[in-house]
Amino acid sequence: MTDTAVSGVLVLDRDLTRQALPPDELLAAVRTALVAISRGGASAPPRVAARSPYGLLGAMPGYVPRLGLAAKLVSVFPAGGHRGIVAYFDEEDGRPLAVMDAETITAVRTAATATVAMRALARPDARRIAVIGTGAQARAQIDLLTPAESAHLLVGARDRGKAELLGAAAGIEEAVKAADVVFCCTSSKEPVLHRSWLADGVHVSSVGGSDGPEFDAATLRASSLFVEWQGAVTEPPPAGAWELQGTDPADAALIGAVLDGTHPGRRSAGELTVFKSTGHAALDVAAASVAYRVARERGLGFSVDL
């Protein structure tokens, strides 16, 4: 990783961070990180946070072989949302190489992870996609879908006007009932998706729900469950998932094991599959590694001496 041809720490603002994340390269890096997690090759200690009366500041360091070393500092405040920075380091000598926008990294790597999982778990003939939500994460998910994947896209939301700004709009129940694939990208504190709305063979991706469950218990009972890491089941929220508390860890398969062929993934056309994402530092490393390399190649950002 050591690069003696450049000096200083590269700084990328929000727009430049997004410009430095080409979808194909991001998806490949996220796939590498997910496989590394499943094989025990990624290093990522449990999340820690300092709490104030107004919110918290969380820290997520991580290392992934072939991708590098990074750490995210993110503030989570009701008044300001999720804001912060990702610092990317040289894995061989520890030099700081880059600082970039954490909000962009988080949204885009989360969408990439859900997309990789969808392509591994959804039925080959799945065409109709519903994205539930209208916020930054829903927009990031829509942006990452290919034209073929988004050809039959419905955006489901309580506020139909906001949904219409992102594409063909529907109510949440209507969108889910019409879908082969459902992406839940909300900040809801209670389920926005119910088992009775799901047809057989649907794939569900849930990446939101930091403050409560996005799907009901009946959906979990009826589905085969896939996660990024076992902590999604074994850790309490917000590190673990609200929906998965009390679940037997043996019932949760790692998506990285599906990607490297050690787990079969979907077993039948009628099977319901659920991918529950809680995020993992290895995925921040994946996105940061792409952003740093692409930004250097394209001459994006500016350097400071730190």
Secondary structure, 3 states (H helix, E strand, C coil): CCCCCCCCEEECCHHHHHHCCCHHHHHHHHHHHHHHHHHCCCECCCCEEEEECCEEEEEEEEEECCCEEEEEEEEEECCCEEEEEEEEECCCCCCEEEEEEHHHHHHHHHHHHHHHHHHHHCCCCCCCEEEECCCHHHHHHHHHCCCCCCCCEEEECCCHHHHHCCCCEECHHHHHHCCCEEEECCCCCCCCECHHHCCCCCEEEECCCCCCCCECHHHHHHEEEEECCCHHHHCCCCCCCHHHCCCCHHHEEEHHHHHCCCCCCCCCCCCEEEEECCCCHHHHHHHHHHHHHHHHHHCCCEEECC
